[in-house]
Amino acid sequence: MTSTDVPGVDRDVRPMTKAVLSDEDLPTHWYNLAADLPAPMPPYLHPGTGQPLEAADMAPLFPAALIEQEMTTERFVPIPEPVREVYRLWRPSPLYRAHRLERALGTPARIYYKYEGVSPVGSHKPNTAVAQAYYNAAEGVRRLTTETGAGQWGSALSLACTMFGLECEVWQVRASYDGKPYRRMLMETYGGVVHSSPSELTESGRGFRQRFPDTTGSLGMAVSEAVESAVPDPEARYALGSVLNHVLLHQTVIGEEALRQLGMFGEEQADLVFGCAGGGSNLAGLAFPFLRERLAGRTGTRVVAVEPAACPSLTQGRYEYDHGDVAGLTPLMKMHTLGRDFVPDPIHAGGLRYHAMAPMVSHAVELGLITAQAVEQAEAFDAGVLFARTEGLVPAPESCHAIAAAVTEARRRAGTGEEGALVIGLSGNGQLDLPAYAEHLTGRRTSAAGDQPF
């Protein structure tokens, strides 16, 4: 049988399935949405004084270069060549057209997915981990501390620290530490030191264990422990894998590539962009360059943030000032939040179990640039299984939420005949999450109301 005899493939028309950029096409700059927002973001506030945060207030946590990126309104920030050199291990990442999924859904919509699972750790997280490790090493930092939920962020930072000669200490949310041992093993393989959170190693951790003796942990608790460990050590700094502006900035290589790759498919614009949302970095990385084009009047692309029904900060949270951690050590940020004491169910999409959403994403929602919807875990896994059986890739549980929302839209268009391009952020692969799929397939986990947040 020749390739032209394959069922479902036209003998004369070979549909393009993958758009791949060359090393020379790797973005040279990160994009900063703050430059184009129609209204400026509310300022961060000092946790002690309640006054607007100044650069010096952040110095115990971050190197000067990252503080500058956190506060800048410059539209484009150059990517240092040592960072681009590491990026080339897996970037540019591919954009696929999901022909088989389209046929399974019977939809006239054209479905694309930007696949970040090709990175060494299997997710989008190294895009910022590498940048943060580079800037810290350049300023003489010896050790980075951080938190992680499902382990994608902890794995990414452990790898990045190894590449730039830093020590890495990770507090992993207990639910994931116990339930996802392979992530811990991966972090340790890369040289990271991993603790179950809440732990007995910090004052805040001991306090959480006393107040909540049976807790499965939360990212807010793990943040408190990581920050507490870093602040007193002059050779240590804290690294965050989502939420903050500089983290979202580093992730925009995803969307910059995707815009060019859609053009390779002949698409003038995307109708809808779907990204899973926990803390906001994955969503922002894909969507912010698309929003730039929309704000400039060049497209009408709409962005959908898809969160877990178990941790619905955008769809049910309040837009107000809150801390990013339980102990109240972090600055006050205006964002959609369920409250810093919120402890979500220990669901499988650990990267989406954060009590709040990135301030810049939250602000974009308030401005009407992003809409949000919540998806139940069972629906997300159903979509992930369908995706695996049609496209061949097993998505991370977090990514399944974006897929579920796109599948619903594609099915709606099957009934209306509406065409157009739908773009999904496939933020990571699910190879280390197969026990969760097994539970879903055998019916042991049939419902649920979402690592470092995505």
PAGU-964104 format. One line per 2 residues: their letters; for each residue x, y, z of C-alpha. Coordinates in Angstrom, 1 decimal, decimal comma. Layout:
N
a> X/Y/Z; ... .
***
This chain:
454
mt> 0,0/0,0/0,0; 1,3/3,4/-0,9 .
st> 0,7/6,6/1,0; -1,9/7,6/-1,5 .
dv> -3,9/4,5/-0,6; -4,3/5,4/3,0 .
pg> -8,1/5,7/3,8; -9,2/9,2/4,3 .
vd> -6,3/10,8/2,4; -7,1/12,4/-0,9 .
rd> -4,7/11,0/-3,6; -4,1/14,5/-5,0 .
vr> -4,3/16,8/-2,0; -1,9/16,1/0,9 .
pm> -3,2/18,2/3,8; -0,4/19,9/5,8 .
tk> -0,3/18,6/9,3; 2,7/20,3/11,0 .
av> 4,3/23,7/10,8; 7,9/23,7/11,9 .
ls> 10,1/26,8/12,1; 13,9/26,6/11,9 .
de> 16,5/27,6/14,5; 16,9/30,9/12,7 .
dl> 13,2/31,6/13,3; 13,5/31,4/17,1 .
pt> 12,1/34,6/18,6; 14,7/37,2/19,5 .
hw> 12,4/39,1/21,9; 9,7/38,4/24,5 .
yn> 6,5/40,4/24,2; 5,1/42,5/27,0 .
la> 1,3/43,0/26,9; 1,6/45,8/29,5 .
ad> 2,8/48,1/26,6; -0,6/47,8/24,8 .
lp> -3,2/47,5/27,5; -5,9/50,1/27,1 .
ap> -5,7/50,8/30,9; -2,6/50,2/33,2 .
mp> -2,6/47,4/35,7; -3,2/48,3/39,4 .
py> 0,1/48,4/41,2; 1,4/45,7/43,5 .
lh> 1,3/46,8/47,2; 3,8/46,2/50,0 .
pg> 2,5/43,5/52,4; 3,5/45,5/55,4 .
tg> 2,7/49,2/54,5; 0,0/48,7/51,8 .
qp> 1,9/51,3/49,7; 2,8/50,7/46,0 .
le> 5,7/48,3/45,8; 9,1/49,6/44,8 .
aa> 11,9/47,8/43,1; 14,0/47,7/46,3 .
dm> 11,1/45,9/48,0; 11,5/42,9/45,7 .
ap> 15,3/42,6/46,0; 15,3/39,9/48,7 .
lf> 13,4/37,6/46,3; 14,5/38,4/42,7 .
pa> 17,6/39,6/40,8; 17,6/43,1/39,5 .
al> 17,1/42,1/35,9; 13,8/40,2/36,7 .
ie> 12,6/43,1/38,9; 13,1/45,4/35,9 .
qe> 11,1/43,0/33,7; 8,4/42,8/36,3 .
mt> 7,8/46,5/36,2; 8,7/47,5/32,6 .
te> 6,1/48,7/30,1; 8,5/48,3/27,1 .
rf> 6,8/46,4/24,4; 9,6/44,0/23,5 .
vp> 12,4/42,7/25,8; 15,5/41,1/24,1 .
ip> 16,1/37,4/24,9; 19,8/36,9/26,0 .
ep> 21,7/34,7/23,6; 22,6/32,1/26,4 .
vr> 18,9/31,7/27,0; 18,2/31,3/23,2 .
ev> 21,0/28,7/23,1; 19,2/26,6/25,6 .
yr> 15,8/27,2/24,0; 17,2/25,7/20,8 .
lw> 17,2/22,3/22,5; 13,4/22,1/21,8 .
rp> 12,4/25,5/20,3; 10,7/26,4/18,1 .
sp> 8,0/24,0/19,1; 5,7/22,6/16,4 .
ly> 2,1/23,7/15,6; -0,1/20,8/14,4 .
ra> -3,4/20,7/12,5; -5,7/18,2/14,2 .
hr> -7,2/16,6/11,1; -8,2/13,4/12,8 .
le> -9,8/15,2/15,7; -11,7/17,4/13,2 .
ra> -13,1/14,3/11,4; -14,0/12,6/14,6 .
lg> -16,0/15,7/15,6; -17,5/16,2/12,2 .
tp> -16,7/19,9/12,4; -16,0/22,4/9,6 .
ar> -13,7/24,3/12,0; -9,9/24,0/11,6 .
iy> -8,3/22,9/14,8; -4,6/23,6/15,6 .
yk> -2,6/22,9/18,7; 0,7/24,4/19,7 .
ye> 2,7/21,5/21,4; 4,9/22,4/24,3 .
gv> 5,4/18,8/25,3; 8,6/18,6/23,2 .
sp> 10,6/20,3/25,9; 13,0/18,2/28,0 .
vg> 10,6/18,1/31,0; 7,5/17,7/28,8 .
sh> 5,8/21,1/29,4; 6,1/24,8/28,7 .
kp> 7,7/25,6/32,0; 11,4/25,7/30,9 .
nt> 10,6/28,8/28,8; 10,8/30,8/32,0 .
av> 12,9/28,5/34,2; 15,9/28,8/31,8 .
aq> 15,5/32,6/31,8; 15,2/32,9/35,5 .
ay> 18,2/30,6/36,2; 20,3/32,6/33,7 .
yn> 19,5/36,0/35,3; 20,1/34,7/38,8 .
aa> 23,4/33,1/37,9; 24,5/36,3/36,2 .
eg> 24,0/38,2/39,5; 25,9/35,7/41,6 .
vr> 23,0/33,8/43,2; 24,0/30,4/44,5 .
rl> 20,6/28,8/45,3; 17,0/29,0/44,1 .
tt> 14,0/28,0/46,1; 10,5/27,4/44,6 .
et> 7,3/25,5/45,0; 5,6/23,0/42,6 .
ga> 2,3/21,2/42,4; 2,3/18,5/39,8 .
gq> 6,0/18,8/39,4; 6,3/20,4/35,9 .
wg> 7,7/23,6/37,3; 10,0/22,0/39,8 .
sa> 11,4/19,7/37,1; 11,9/22,7/34,8 .
ls> 13,7/24,8/37,4; 15,8/21,8/38,6 .
la> 17,0/21,3/35,0; 17,6/25,1/34,4 .
ct> 19,6/25,4/37,6; 21,8/22,5/36,6 .
mf> 22,5/24,2/33,3; 23,6/27,4/35,0 .
gl> 25,4/25,9/38,0; 22,8/26,7/40,7 .
ec> 21,4/24,6/43,5; 17,6/24,1/43,5 .
ev> 15,3/23,4/46,4; 11,7/22,6/45,8 .
wq> 8,7/22,4/48,0; 6,2/20,1/46,3 .
vr> 2,5/20,1/47,3; 1,9/17,0/49,4 .
as> -1,0/15,7/47,2; 1,4/15,6/44,2 .
yd> 4,5/14,5/46,2; 2,6/11,4/47,3 .
gk> 0,6/10,8/44,1; 3,1/11,7/41,4 .
py> 6,5/10,1/42,6; 7,9/10,2/39,0 .
rr> 7,9/14,0/39,0; 9,9/14,0/42,2 .
ml> 12,3/11,4/40,7; 12,7/13,6/37,7 .
me> 13,5/16,7/39,8; 16,0/14,7/41,8 .
ty> 17,6/13,3/38,6; 18,2/16,9/37,5 .
gg> 19,8/17,7/40,9; 16,8/19,3/42,7 .
vv> 16,2/18,8/46,4; 12,5/18,1/47,0 .
hs> 10,4/18,4/50,2; 6,8/17,5/50,7 .
sp> 4,8/20,6/51,6; 3,7/21,5/54,2 .
se> 6,9/20,4/55,9; 8,6/20,7/59,3 .
lt> 11,5/22,6/57,7; 10,0/26,1/57,9 .
es> 8,0/28,0/60,5; 5,2/28,5/58,1 .
gr> 5,1/24,8/57,2; 5,0/23,8/60,8 .
gf> 2,2/26,2/61,4; 0,2/24,8/58,5 .
rq> 0,6/21,3/59,8; -0,7/22,4/63,2 .
rf> -3,7/24,2/61,8; -4,5/21,7/59,1 .
pd> -3,1/18,3/60,3; -4,7/16,3/57,5 .
tt> -4,1/18,8/54,7; -3,0/17,6/51,3 .
gs> -1,2/20,9/50,8; -1,7/23,8/48,4 .
lg> 0,5/25,9/46,2; -0,1/28,9/48,5 .
ma> 1,4/26,9/51,4; 4,3/25,8/49,3 .
vs> 5,0/29,3/48,2; 5,2/30,5/51,8 .
ea> 7,8/27,8/52,6; 9,9/28,6/49,5 .
ve> 9,8/32,3/50,2; 10,7/31,8/53,9 .
sa> 13,7/29,7/53,0; 15,1/32,2/50,5 .
vp> 14,7/35,6/52,2; 17,2/35,1/55,0 .
dp> 20,0/33,7/52,8; 21,9/36,4/50,9 .
ea> 23,0/33,9/48,3; 19,5/32,6/47,7 .
ry> 16,6/33,9/45,7; 13,0/32,7/45,0 .
al> 11,8/31,6/41,6; 8,1/31,5/40,6 .
gs> 6,8/29,6/37,7; 3,6/31,6/37,0 .
vl> 1,5/34,6/38,0; 4,1/37,4/37,9 .
nh> 4,6/39,6/34,9; 8,2/38,5/34,1 .
vl> 7,1/34,9/34,0; 4,3/35,6/31,6 .
lh> 6,7/37,7/29,5; 9,1/34,7/29,1 .
qt> 6,3/32,4/27,9; 5,4/34,6/25,0 .
vi> 7,8/32,8/22,8; 4,9/30,3/22,4 .
ge> 2,5/32,8/20,9; 5,1/34,5/18,8 .
ea> 5,9/31,2/17,1; 2,3/30,2/16,8 .
lr> 1,4/33,4/14,9; 4,1/32,7/12,3 .
ql> 3,1/29,0/12,0; -0,6/29,8/11,4 .
gm> 0,5/31,9/8,5; 2,4/28,8/7,1 .
fg> -1,0/27,1/7,1; -2,5/30,0/5,2 .
ee> -4,5/31,3/8,1; -4,9/35,0/8,4 .
qa> -6,0/34,9/12,0; -7,4/32,6/14,7 .
dl> -11,0/32,8/15,6; -10,5/31,5/19,1 .
vf> -7,5/30,7/21,2; -8,0/28,2/24,1 .
gc> -5,5/27,9/27,0; -5,8/26,1/30,3 .
ag> -5,4/28,5/33,2; -4,2/28,0/36,8 .
gg> -1,8/30,8/37,5; -1,8/32,1/34,0 .
sn> 1,6/31,6/32,4; 0,7/29,0/29,8 .
la> -2,4/30,9/28,7; -0,6/34,2/28,6 .
gl> 2,4/32,8/26,7; 0,2/31,6/23,9 .
af> -2,5/34,3/24,0; -0,7/37,6/24,6 .
pf> 0,9/37,9/21,1; -2,6/37,2/19,6 .
lr> -4,0/39,9/21,8; -1,4/42,3/20,5 .
er> -2,7/41,7/17,0; -6,3/42,2/18,1 .
la> -5,5/45,4/20,0; -3,7/46,8/16,9 .
gr> -6,9/46,1/14,9; -5,3/43,5/12,7 .
tg> -7,5/40,6/13,9; -10,6/39,8/15,8 .
tr> -9,2/36,8/17,7; -10,9/35,9/21,0 .
vv> -9,1/34,3/23,9; -10,7/31,7/26,3 .
av> -9,1/30,9/29,6; -10,2/27,4/30,7 .
ep> -9,9/26,5/34,4; -10,9/23,6/36,5 .
aa> -14,3/23,7/38,2; -12,5/22,6/41,4 .
cp> -10,4/25,8/41,5; -12,5/28,5/39,6 .
sl> -10,6/31,7/40,4; -11,7/33,5/37,2 .
tq> -15,3/32,3/37,0; -16,1/32,4/40,7 .
gr> -13,3/34,3/42,4; -13,3/38,0/43,5 .
ye> -11,2/40,6/41,7; -9,4/42,2/44,6 .
yd> -6,0/42,5/46,3; -4,7/39,3/47,8 .
hg> -1,5/37,6/48,7; 0,0/35,0/46,4 .
dv> 0,7/32,7/49,4; -1,1/31,5/52,6 .
ag> 1,3/33,1/55,1; 1,0/36,6/53,6 .
lt> 4,7/37,0/52,8; 4,2/38,0/49,2 .
pl> 3,2/41,4/47,9; -0,5/42,2/47,6 .
mk> -1,7/41,9/44,0; -5,0/42,8/42,4 .
mh> -6,2/39,6/40,8; -9,1/37,1/40,6 .
tl> -8,8/35,1/43,8; -10,7/32,5/45,8 .
gr> -8,8/33,7/48,9; -5,3/32,8/50,0 .
df> -6,6/30,2/52,5; -8,5/28,3/49,8 .
vp> -7,3/24,6/49,6; -8,6/22,9/46,4 .
dp> -9,5/19,2/46,1; -6,4/17,1/45,3 .
ih> -7,4/16,7/41,6; -5,1/15,4/39,0 .
ag> -4,5/18,7/37,1; -2,2/19,9/39,9 .
gl> -0,8/22,7/37,8; -4,3/24,4/38,0 .
ry> -4,7/24,1/41,8; -3,8/27,7/42,6 .
ha> -6,1/30,1/44,5; -5,6/33,1/42,2 .
ma> -4,9/34,1/38,7; -2,0/36,2/37,3 .
pm> -2,7/39,9/37,8; -2,1/40,7/34,1 .
vs> -4,4/37,9/33,0; -7,0/39,0/35,6 .
ha> -6,7/42,6/34,3; -7,2/41,4/30,7 .
ve> -10,3/39,6/31,8; -11,7/42,8/33,5 .
lg> -11,0/44,7/30,2; -12,9/42,1/28,2 .
li> -9,9/40,9/26,3; -10,2/37,3/27,7 .
ta> -13,2/35,3/28,6; -13,2/32,4/31,1 .
qa> -15,0/29,1/31,6; -14,7/26,2/34,0 .
ve> -14,6/22,5/33,1; -15,2/19,5/35,3 .
qa> -12,4/17,0/35,6; -14,3/14,1/34,1 .
ea> -15,1/16,2/31,0; -11,5/17,3/30,7 .
fd> -10,2/13,7/30,8; -12,9/12,6/28,3 .
ag> -11,5/15,2/25,9; -7,9/14,1/26,7 .
vl> -8,8/10,5/25,8; -10,5/11,5/22,6 .
fa> -7,4/13,6/21,7; -5,1/10,7/22,4 .
rt> -7,1/8,3/20,3; -7,3/10,7/17,3 .
eg> -4,1/12,7/17,4; -1,9/10,1/19,1 .
lv> -0,5/12,4/21,9; -1,6/11,9/25,5 .
pa> -2,1/15,5/26,9; -1,2/16,6/30,4 .
pe> -4,3/16,7/32,6; -4,0/20,5/32,7 .
sc> -4,0/20,8/28,9; -7,2/18,6/28,7 .
ha> -9,2/21,5/30,0; -8,3/23,6/27,0 .
ia> -9,0/20,7/24,7; -12,4/20,1/26,3 .
aa> -13,5/23,7/25,7; -12,2/23,6/22,1 .
vt> -14,1/20,3/21,5; -17,3/21,8/22,7 .
ea> -16,9/24,7/20,4; -16,0/22,5/17,4 .
rr> -19,1/20,4/18,1; -21,2/23,5/18,2 .
ra> -19,8/24,5/14,8; -20,6/21,0/13,4 .
gt> -24,3/22,0/13,9; -24,0/25,5/12,4 .
ge> -21,5/24,9/9,6; -19,3/27,7/10,9 .
eg> -15,7/27,4/9,9; -12,6/29,3/11,2 .
al> -9,4/28,4/13,1; -9,4/27,2/16,6 .
vi> -6,0/27,2/18,4; -5,3/25,1/21,5 .
gl> -2,4/25,4/23,8; -1,2/21,9/24,4 .
sg> 1,0/22,9/27,3; 2,5/19,5/28,1 .
ng> 2,4/15,8/27,7; 0,7/13,3/30,0 .
ql> 3,3/10,5/30,0; 3,9/10,8/33,7 .
dl> 0,2/11,2/34,4; -1,0/7,8/33,1 .
pa> -2,2/6,6/36,5; -4,7/9,5/36,4 .
ya> -5,9/8,3/33,0; -6,1/4,8/34,3 .
eh> -8,4/5,9/37,1; -10,6/7,8/34,7 .
lt> -10,8/4,9/32,3; -11,7/2,4/35,0 .
gr> -14,3/4,8/36,5; -12,6/5,3/39,8 .
rt> -12,5/9,0/39,2; -15,7/10,1/37,5 .
sa> -16,1/13,6/38,7; -14,2/16,5/40,3 .
ag> -14,9/20,0/40,6; -7,2/21,5/38,4 .
dq> 2,6/22,5/40,1; 3,1/25,4/39,9 .
pf> 0,0/26,9/38,3; -0,2/26,9/34,5 .
***
